[in-house]
Amino acid sequence: MKAKIRAKALELGFDAVGFAPAVADPAWRAALDQYVAEGRHGGMGWMAERMDQRASPQGLWAEVRSVVTLGSNYAPAGDALALLEQGDRGNISVYARGKDYHDVVKKRLKALARWMVDNLGGDLKVFVDTAPVMEKPIAARSGLGWQGRHTNVVSRDFGSWLFLGEIYTTLDLPPDPVQADHCGSCQACVDACPTGALDGQGRIEPRRCISYLTIEYQGAIDPELRSRLGNRIYGCDDCMAACPWNKFAPATTDPDYLPRMEMQAPRLDDLASLDDPGFRQVFAGSPVKRIGLDRLLRNVLVAMGNSGDRRLLPAARALLTHQNPSVAESASWAVEKLSSP
């Protein structure tokens, strides 16, 4: 059954397939409890609300017996951080430059799920990121890779660039062997983090993480951290790109993950001029759409303030009276920074 599932998954466009037992690891719950108790989930209240479901596969679905984990390679063809040197442009995380992976992965998962039910039987459920699933520990347990010091899964074949999806099934499938941790003494991802969000022990402080600040956080970004965001307007790839294992990752050829033209090097002043219909048109089918126009404008204004490009002053001034307080405050900060000698 495993060989058939793996072959079908690869046929449907997945790049990595693993199998794990649907058994909770007490260490997962202990780490989750500590994470929430320390408040590291920040504004992500949904993590605290569904802890019992997240802590174990059976907590989410009592009938599950095995987990099929799927990985999709989205490795970029060039330097993921090349745009960070262009201050008048906005840098969007590699994963969000193509189609929304939630839609792409879920469509493929559903196709694989239908095939499994028709050919192998059993009941199942499919998940992509948004469900309360400990996807990275489960992926590591299934042999897809190991959790690096940046907390993400690292694969010997695809480096850090893997989208993850899961199929919970009532089938009893033998687990794949777990891969050893091959990070060794490397601290490249820890050293690369612009805001010092990684502690070197595989723990992250999301409230300092640029991905959290630009995507999940809804208020005005702490002034002490703003200057470290550079021109990152949606997400951050620094810790991922620093991983030496990425030199083995082949660039994706999947058309769904190739970057759209408007996502590769958008001008900050163009983004600052967007109204809500324009925002929805530009970012239709993109993960960026989920943060809404106001959060994007806030991020764009922080990038403007960091740019040192006085040509962006008119665009920043135009948002000083914005109705959203975090946008207006960020505009004031950007104007002050750009007006300084």
N, C-alpha and C positions, 0 to 999 in steps of 0.2 A: 504493500500500500504506500509506503514512504517513497519508493522509487517512482511510482506512478504520479503521486502528488507533486514530487519535485520536478518531474519532466513536464507536467502540465503547467506548473507555475512558471517555469522558464519559458515555455511556449507563449504564455500570456504576457511576458515582458518583465517579469521579476528577474533579479540578478542573483539573489542569495535566498536559500531556503534552509530552515532549521526546525527541529522538533524538540519540544520540552515537555516535561510532565507538569500537569496542572496542580502542583503542590506548592503551598506557600513556604517561604523561607522566613523564619522568625526574625532574621536580621533585617529583612525588608521593612517589617512593621516597626521594629525598633528605630530604624533610620528615619522612617516617615514620621513617627511620633516626635522624635527629637527635632526634625526639620520644622514641623508645625509649631511645636512648643517654643522654639526659639524665634518664631515669627518670620522665618526666612521665606515663607510663601508670599509675604507682602500682601498685595491687593488681590492675589489669586485665591479668593475665599472658597472657591469650589474644591480646592485641595483638602481643606479642613472639613468640608461638609460631607464628603464621600470617602472618608478614610477607610472604613470597613470594607467597602467595595474595592478600593484600590489596593489594599494590603495583600489580597490573595485572589487568585482566579475564582475560587469557589465563593468568595465574598460577593463577586459580581454575578456569577451564575453557578449554582450549586451542582448542576449536572456535568459540568466540564470535566474531561478526563485528560485531554492532551491539548497542547497549544502548537499550532503551526505558525512559525514566524517568517515573515517575508521581508526582504530588503530590496530596495530599488536604488541603483547607483545614479547620483546626480552630480558627479565630479565635474568641475569646470574645466574647460580646455586650456585656459591660461591662468595667470596669476589672479587668485581670488581677491587680492588686496590692491591691485594696480590702481584702482580709482581713488584710493585714499589720498593720493597726491594731488588730485584736482579739486581744489577748494570750492570752486563755483558749481560743482556737480554734486548730486546726492548719491551716496553709495547704498545700494540695496543688497541685502544678504543674498548669497548665491541661490539658496533654496527658493527664494521668492521671485527670481528673475524669469521663470517660465510659468507654466500653468500651475494652478493651485494643486499641490500634491495631494491634499485631502480628497479632492474629486478624482484625480487620476488613480491613486492607489485604491480607493474604495471601489471604483468601477472594476478594477482588475481582481480585487478580493472577492467581490460578488460573483464574478464569472468563475473563479476557481471554486468558490463555495457551491455554486449550482452544479458544477462538474462533480465535486466530491459527493454531494447528496445523490446524484443520479447514478454514479458509478460505484460508490463505496458505502453509501448509507450513512446512518447516524444523523444527529442533529448538530447544528453549529451556529455560531454568531461571529460576525466580523467587526473589527475595530481599527480605526486609524486615528491615533493621537488624541482625539477629543474625549474619548471614553476614559473612565477611571481604571486604567490598566498600567501596571508597572512595566512598560514596554521595554525599557533599556535593560533592567535586570533579567527579564524573561528572554530577551534576545541574546544576552550573554549566556544564560543557562542553556539555550538551544544550540549554541555553537556558532552563531553568526559572527561572533567576535568577543571582545572583552570591553568593560567600561574603563576608559582612560581617565587620566587625572582631570580632564576637562568635563568628566561625567558622561560624555557621549560614547556610544559604541564605536570601537575601532576594529576594522576588519583587515586581515592580512592581505586581502585581495582588493578592497575598495577604500581603504583608509577610513576617514571619518565621514565620507560623503554617502550616507545611506538613509533613505526614507524607510521607516518601519511600519509594518502592518501586522495584524494578528488574526488568526482564525481560532476561536475556541471551539472544540469539537468533543462529542461524546465518544468518539473512537479511541481505542487504546492503541497508541502509537509509540513504539520504543523511542526513547530520547536519543538525540545525537550527543556525541562526546563534547564536553565543555572545553573551550580553548583556554590555554594558560594566558595569564597577563604578560604581555610582551612590552610593556612600557619601560621596564627596568628602572634605571635611575634618571631617565629623561624628564626634564622639567620644562620643555619647550613651550607647551601650552600655558603653563602657569606664568612663565616669564612674559609671554606675549599678551596676556590680558591687559587691556588699557586701563582698567579700573581696579585691578587687584581683586577680582571677584573669586578667584580660585585659591584654595588653601594648600594645594600640593598633596593632599590626602584623599583626593577624589570627592571633595565637598565643594559646593558652590554657594556663594552668598548672592542670590538673585537680585536683591535690592541694590547691588552694585553692578549687576550684569547689564551690559548695553542692550542685549536682546530684550530683557525684561523691561528696562527703562523706556525703550522706544516702541515696544509692542503692547505689553500688558499694563504698564503703569499709566494712570489717567491724569494725574496732576502735573504741576510744574516740576520739572526735573531739578534736583538739588544743584544749586549753582556751583558747588565744589566739584561736581562730577561733569558738568556741562562741557568744560574745556577738553575733557578726555574723550568725548564722543566724536570729535573731528567732524567729518561730513557723513557719518553713519546715520541715515534717516530711517532705516528699517532693519533691525537686526545687526548682528556682528559675526564675522567669520574668523577673527584673529586667532583664537585658540585652536580652531579646527585646521586652519591653513598652516599653522606652525607645526602640526604633527608630522614627524618624519615618515610615518607609514603612508602618507598621501603620495609619496613618490611612486608607489606601486599602483595607485588608483588610475585606471584608464578613464579618459574623459568620456562622459556619457554621449551616446549618439541617439538617445531616445528623444524624438521630436517634442514630446510633451515637456521635457525638462530643459530644452535649449532656451537661452535667454531671448525674450522679446525685445525688439529694438528700443521701445520706450522705457525699458527697465535697466538698460545697460549704463547710461550716463545722463540721467535727466538733469536739466539745468535747474538750479535752485530757484531762480526768479520765475521760471515758468511754473514750477510747482506751487510757489507762493501765490500765484494769480488764479489758481483753480477755484471755482465755485463748486457746490455740491454736485450738480449734474456733470460738470467736467471731470471731477474726481471719479465719479462712478463710471464714466465712459473710459477714462484712461486706465483704470485699475480693474475693469471688469474681468472676472476669471482669474484674478491675482490674489494671493494671500494678503497683499497690502490693503485690500479693500476692507478687511475685517477691523482695522483700527479706526476707520472713519476719517473724515477730512480734518477735523480739529486736531487730532493727535498727530497726523501727518504734518500739518502746518507748524505745530509746536516743534517737531523734530527738525523741520526745514529751517526754522528760525534759529535754532541752536547751531545748526550747521553753518548758517550765514554768519552768526557771531564769531564762529571759529575760523571762518575763511580768511579774514583780513582783507577781503575784497570790497573796497568802498563803493564799487559800482552796484553793490547789492543794497545799499542804503535806502533808495526809494522803495524797493519791494518790502523791506523790513518796516519802514515807516508806515506803509499803507495798512499794516496790520496792528498798529498801536491801539486802535479803538475796537478791536475785534470783541465780539460779545462773549467769547469763551475766555475766562480769566487766565488760564494757563497759556493760551495763545498770546493774549495781550501782554502778559508779563514777560514771556519769552521774546516778544517783539521789542519791548523796552530794553531788555538785556542786550539783544543783538544790535540795536541802534547805538547803545552806549559803547559796546565793544568796537563797532565799526567807525564810530566818531572819534575814538581815542587816537592820539598820535601813534 
